[in-house]
Amino acid sequence: MRPGPGVLMVAVCGRAPYEATSEKAEDGLRVAIISHVYLTRENRKNVVELAKHADVNVVSPDRALYDVFSGLIDLPAANETCLFSLYPLKRISGPVYFLHSGSLSFDRFGPDIVHVEYDPWSAIFWQALYCRARYAKEAKLVITVKKNTYRRYAGPARWVKHAIAKIGARRVDRIIAASKKTADLYVRTFGVPRRKITVIHHLGTDVSLFAPEPGRRRKRGGESLVVGYCGRLEAHKGILDLLAAVEQCRAATGANLTLKCLGEGRLWERLQARARQTEWFHVLPTVLPAGVADFLKETDIFVLPSRVLPDHEEHDAHALLEALATGVASIGARSGIIPEILGDGSGLLVEPGSPDSLAAALSTLAGDEILRDSLGRRGRKKAIELFSLEAIARRKIQVYEDALHDR
């Protein structure tokens, strides 16, 4: 039985839900989203925005699949304006998981759209496919995909994965690709018709939280400029390239640069040891989104120096979007989605894995306050128009409508 309009339900670990009132959706469209991403409060803002246009049921494991968000998990409460169904996460083997539920709440919710935020070769994707066939036969299937490289296993597993992925991708009514590079991958590798793919960034940015500091004083000549990075402290993120580039820029040009890196990861201890010996380098622990916003407001130049690996390129770059929304002049490496975000002149692009290229870009911005201001204004405008919570939600609703009407 479907819950009535304007009802919020949270089912935790399969127990009976409790209810609270919420705003009524505009058109009665029912969307079931299968994803663990919305276990963090900041990411749930995307669901709240979507719930202004549709009745939403987020079907999620009760914990993250990976450790990336583990420190920020904050389970939804009854006063949040969307419906959540949380289930225990069960491991089949290795990195293969499914949700401990026989229906994924489809029998109770009756979705018009089943939106799966997992790859078409994942066990949870196929679980959603099965539950749709059993409990919501008329629902259209939409998936969000972010990966812009495709890892091919050795031996028979290579062909098994590819066959599963290809069959899964072709059973989907619409695909939301986080980048053009991802869209091209699905056309090229899995033969998905391009008309079925829409490029929309995965998560919108709260442009009211991530906004320039009103009346911030300009730095005077000789004052230290803060170069900032926010994200995973991992080698593939190019952190060591950034550290080398700042050191090179300071030595070659005399620029007074301070490097601040915020995050966690396997390089934490190594970077902390270096920071203890270097007065211009600081490593800060992960903080809540409001703390990230404060960090960015004190940053003069933001850098996302992600490397290019055989089976990985930057596929999200959400911290870069937050920096743009905050009006921070930004530099990014030509890795994955980054050129699509900055390539129109919204920031400077450098070669991945090249401290020399990055040092040159830092030197350019450090010596040109007018350029920094111009890039900051341009980035802020782009973030509002293309990457805000509202903009992303409305584009997703359009994809759902197109799927329902087979446009």
C-alpha positions in Angstrom: 0.0 0.0 0.0 1.3 3.4 -0.9 1.7 6.1 1.8 -0.3 9.2 1.2 1.1 12.3 -0.2 3.2 14.5 2.1 4.1 11.6 4.4 7.7 10.9 5.6 8.6 7.4 6.5 11.8 6.0 7.8 12.2 2.2 8.0 15.4 1.2 9.8 16.7 -2.3 9.3 13.3 -3.6 8.1 11.4 -2.5 11.2 8.0 -0.8 10.9 8.4 2.8 9.8 7.3 5.9 11.7 5.7 8.9 10.1 6.0 12.7 10.1 4.4 15.3 7.8 6.3 16.9 4.9 5.5 19.2 2.0 3.4 17.6 -0.7 5.2 17.0 -4.0 4.1 19.0 -7.0 3.1 16.2 -9.4 2.8 13.0 -7.5 5.7 11.4 -9.3 7.2 8.6 -7.1 10.9 8.0 -7.2 12.8 5.2 -5.4 16.5 6.0 -5.2 18.9 3.1 -4.3 22.1 4.6 -2.9 24.3 4.8 0.2 25.4 8.3 -0.7 22.7 10.1 1.3 23.8 8.8 4.6 25.6 12.1 5.1 23.5 15.1 6.0 25.1 17.4 3.4 24.4 15.0 0.6 20.8 14.6 1.8 20.2 18.2 0.8 20.0 16.8 -2.8 17.1 14.5 -1.8 15.3 17.3 0.1 15.5 19.4 -3.1 14.3 16.5 -5.2 11.4 16.0 -2.8 10.0 19.4 -3.8 9.2 17.9 -7.2 8.4 14.2 -6.4 7.6 11.8 -3.6 11.0 10.2 -2.8 12.0 7.0 -1.1 15.7 6.5 -0.6 16.6 2.9 -0.2 20.0 2.6 1.5 22.2 0.4 3.5 22.5 1.5 7.1 26.2 2.0 6.6 28.5 3.1 3.9 30.0 0.6 1.5 33.4 2.2 1.7 35.3 4.2 4.3 35.2 7.5 2.3 32.1 8.9 4.1 32.3 6.8 7.3 33.4 9.7 9.5 30.4 11.8 8.4 27.6 9.3 8.6 24.5 10.8 10.2 21.4 8.7 9.8 18.2 10.5 8.6 15.7 11.6 11.2 11.9 11.7 11.0 11.8 15.4 10.3 13.6 15.2 7.0 11.4 15.8 4.0 11.8 12.5 2.2 11.3 8.8 2.8 14.2 6.5 3.8 14.3 2.8 4.0 17.5 1.6 5.6 18.5 -2.1 5.5 21.6 -4.0 6.8 24.3 -4.4 4.2 25.2 -8.1 3.5 28.5 -9.2 2.0 28.4 -12.0 -0.6 32.1 -12.2 -1.1 35.0 -9.7 -1.6 33.6 -6.3 -2.6 30.2 -7.8 -3.6 27.3 -6.6 -1.4 23.5 -6.6 -1.4 20.8 -5.1 0.8 19.1 -7.4 3.3 15.6 -6.9 1.9 13.3 -8.9 -0.3 11.5 -6.0 -1.9 13.6 -2.8 -1.3 10.3 -1.2 -0.2 9.0 -1.2 -3.7 5.9 -3.2 -2.6 5.0 -0.5 -0.1 6.1 2.6 -2.0 5.0 1.7 -5.6 7.6 3.8 -7.5 7.1 5.2 -11.0 10.9 5.6 -11.3 13.6 3.3 -9.9 16.8 5.3 -9.8 19.9 3.1 -9.0 23.2 4.8 -8.1 25.3 1.8 -8.7 27.1 0.4 -11.7 25.3 -2.1 -13.9 27.7 -4.9 -12.9 27.1 -4.5 -9.2 25.0 -6.9 -7.1 22.8 -4.1 -5.7 21.9 -3.0 -9.3 20.8 -6.5 -10.1 18.9 -6.8 -6.8 17.0 -3.6 -7.7 16.3 -5.0 -11.2 14.8 -8.1 -9.7 12.7 -6.2 -7.2 11.4 -3.9 -9.9 10.4 -6.9 -12.0 8.5 -8.4 -9.1 7.0 -5.4 -7.3 7.0 -2.5 -9.7 6.8 -3.8 -13.3 5.6 -0.5 -14.8 8.4 1.6 -13.2 11.1 3.0 -15.4 14.7 2.2 -14.6 17.3 5.0 -14.4 20.9 4.7 -13.2 23.6 7.2 -12.3 27.1 6.3 -13.3 30.3 8.2 -12.4 33.3 6.0 -13.4 34.9 7.2 -16.6 37.4 4.3 -16.8 36.5 0.6 -17.0 38.6 -1.9 -15.1 39.0 -5.2 -17.0 39.8 -8.2 -14.9 42.2 -11.0 -15.9 41.0 -14.4 -17.1 37.4 -15.6 -17.3 36.3 -12.9 -14.8 37.0 -10.3 -17.5 34.3 -11.8 -19.8 31.9 -12.5 -17.0 32.0 -8.9 -15.8 31.7 -7.4 -19.3 28.7 -9.6 -20.1 26.9 -8.7 -16.9 27.7 -5.0 -17.4 26.5 -5.0 -21.0 23.3 -6.8 -20.3 22.6 -4.6 -17.3 23.3 -1.3 -19.2 20.9 -2.3 -22.0 18.1 -3.0 -19.6 18.1 0.6 -18.3 15.6 3.1 -19.6 17.8 6.2 -19.0 21.4 6.8 -17.8 22.5 9.8 -15.9 26.3 10.1 -16.5 28.3 12.4 -14.2 30.5 13.5 -17.1 30.8 13.5 -20.8 33.7 11.2 -20.5 31.5 8.7 -18.6 28.8 9.0 -21.3 31.3 8.3 -24.0 32.5 5.2 -22.1 29.0 3.8 -22.0 28.4 4.4 -25.7 31.8 3.0 -26.7 32.1 0.1 -24.3 28.5 -1.1 -23.8 26.8 0.1 -26.9 24.2 2.3 -25.1 22.4 4.6 -27.5 23.5 8.2 -26.8 19.9 9.4 -26.8 19.4 7.4 -23.6 22.2 9.2 -21.7 22.0 12.6 -20.1 25.1 14.3 -18.5 24.3 15.7 -15.0 26.7 16.0 -12.2 26.0 13.5 -9.4 25.4 15.8 -6.5 24.4 19.5 -6.4 26.2 22.1 -4.3 24.6 24.2 -1.6 25.5 27.6 -3.0 24.2 29.4 0.0 26.5 27.5 2.4 29.4 27.5 -0.1 29.5 31.2 -0.9 32.1 34.0 -0.9 32.8 35.6 2.5 31.0 39.1 2.4 33.4 42.0 2.6 36.5 39.8 2.7 39.6 42.0 2.7 42.0 41.7 -0.3 45.5 40.4 0.4 48.1 43.1 0.3 51.5 42.7 -1.4 53.7 40.4 0.6 50.9 38.8 2.5 50.7 35.0 2.3 48.2 33.5 -0.2 46.5 30.3 0.9 46.6 27.4 -1.5 44.0 24.9 -0.5 43.1 21.3 -1.2 40.2 19.4 0.2 39.6 15.6 -0.3 41.2 12.2 0.1 44.9 12.3 1.0 45.9 9.6 -1.5 48.7 9.4 -4.1 46.3 9.3 -7.0 44.8 12.6 -6.0 48.2 14.3 -6.8 48.8 15.6 -3.3 52.6 15.0 -3.5 52.6 16.8 -6.9 50.9 19.8 -5.3 53.3 19.9 -2.4 56.3 19.8 -4.8 54.7 22.5 -7.0 54.1 24.9 -4.1 57.7 24.4 -2.9 59.0 25.0 -6.5 56.9 28.1 -6.9 58.0 29.6 -3.6 61.7 28.9 -4.5 61.5 30.2 -8.1 59.4 33.3 -7.7 59.6 34.2 -4.1 55.8 34.0 -3.8 54.5 33.9 -0.3 52.3 30.8 -0.5 50.9 28.7 2.4 49.6 25.2 1.5 46.7 23.8 3.5 45.3 20.3 2.9 42.1 19.1 4.5 41.1 15.5 4.5 42.1 12.0 5.5 43.7 9.0 3.8 46.8 6.8 3.6 49.2 9.8 3.1 48.0 11.4 6.4 51.0 10.4 8.5 53.6 11.1 5.8 52.1 14.6 5.1 51.9 15.3 8.9 55.6 14.5 9.3 56.4 16.9 6.4 54.1 19.6 7.9 56.0 19.5 11.2 59.2 20.4 9.4 57.7 23.0 7.0 56.2 26.2 8.3 54.2 27.0 5.2 52.5 23.6 5.0 49.5 22.5 7.2 47.4 19.3 7.2 44.0 19.5 8.7 41.6 16.7 9.7 38.2 16.0 8.0 35.5 18.4 9.2 31.7 18.7 8.7 30.6 20.6 5.5 30.2 23.9 7.4 33.9 23.6 8.3 34.8 22.9 4.7 32.9 26.0 3.7 34.9 28.0 6.3 38.1 26.5 5.0 37.3 27.5 1.4 36.4 31.0 2.4 39.9 31.4 3.7 41.5 30.0 0.6 42.9 32.2 -2.2 43.7 29.4 -4.7 42.1 26.0 -4.8 43.8 23.1 -6.5 42.6 19.6 -7.5 45.7 18.0 -9.0 44.3 14.5 -9.6 46.5 12.1 -11.6 45.6 9.9 -14.5 45.9 6.2 -13.8 45.2 3.2 -16.2 42.0 2.5 -14.4 41.1 5.7 -12.7 40.6 9.4 -13.5 38.8 12.0 -11.4 35.1 11.2 -11.7 33.5 13.4 -9.1 35.4 16.6 -8.3 32.7 17.8 -5.9 35.2 19.7 -3.8 36.1 21.7 -6.9 32.5 22.6 -7.4 32.3 23.8 -3.8 35.4 25.9 -4.4 33.8 27.5 -7.5 30.6 28.2 -5.6 32.7 29.9 -2.9 34.3 32.1 -5.5 37.8 30.7 -5.2 40.1 30.9 -8.2 40.8 27.2 -9.1 43.4 25.0 -10.8 42.7 21.5 -11.9 44.6 18.7 -13.7 43.4 17.3 -17.0 42.0 14.2 -15.3 38.5 12.8 -15.9 35.7 15.3 -15.3 38.0 18.3 -14.4 38.5 19.7 -17.9 34.7 19.6 -18.4 34.3 21.8 -15.3 37.2 24.3 -15.9 37.8 24.0 -19.7 35.6 26.9 -20.6 37.8 29.4 -18.8 36.3 28.9 -15.3 39.8 28.0 -14.0 43.3 27.0 -15.1 44.1 23.5 -16.4 47.5 21.8 -15.9 49.0 18.5 -16.9 48.4 15.7 -14.5 51.4 14.4 -12.6 53.5 17.5 -13.5 54.6 19.7 -10.6 56.3 22.0 -13.2 53.0 22.7 -14.9 51.2 23.2 -11.6 54.0 25.5 -10.3 53.6 27.7 -13.4 49.9 28.0 -12.9 50.3 28.8 -9.2 52.9 31.5 -10.2 50.4 33.0 -12.7 47.6 33.3 -10.1 49.8 34.3 -7.3 51.0 37.3 -9.3 47.7 38.4 -10.7 45.0 39.5 -8.3 42.7 40.7 -11.1 42.8 37.2 -12.7 42.0 35.5 -9.4 39.0 37.8 -8.8 37.8 37.2 -12.4 38.0 33.4 -12.1 36.3 33.6 -8.7 33.3 35.5 -10.1 33.1 33.3 -13.2 33.3 30.1 -11.1 30.6 31.3 -8.7 28.2 32.1 -11.6 28.7 28.7 -13.2 28.2 26.9 -9.9 24.9 28.7 -9.4 23.6 28.1 -12.9 24.7 24.5 -13.5 25.7 22.8 -10.2 23.4 24.1 -7.5 21.0 21.8 -5.7 18.1 23.3 -7.5 19.6 23.1 -11.0 20.6 19.4 -10.5 17.2 18.4 -9.1 15.3 20.0 -11.9 17.5 18.3 -14.6 16.9 14.9 -12.9 13.2 15.4 -12.8 13.4 16.1 -16.6 15.2 12.8 -17.1 12.4 11.0 -15.1 9.7 12.7 -17.2 11.5 11.7 -20.5 11.8 8.1 -19.3 8.1 7.9 -18.4 7.1 9.4 -21.8 9.8 7.6 -23.7 11.2 10.8 -25.2 
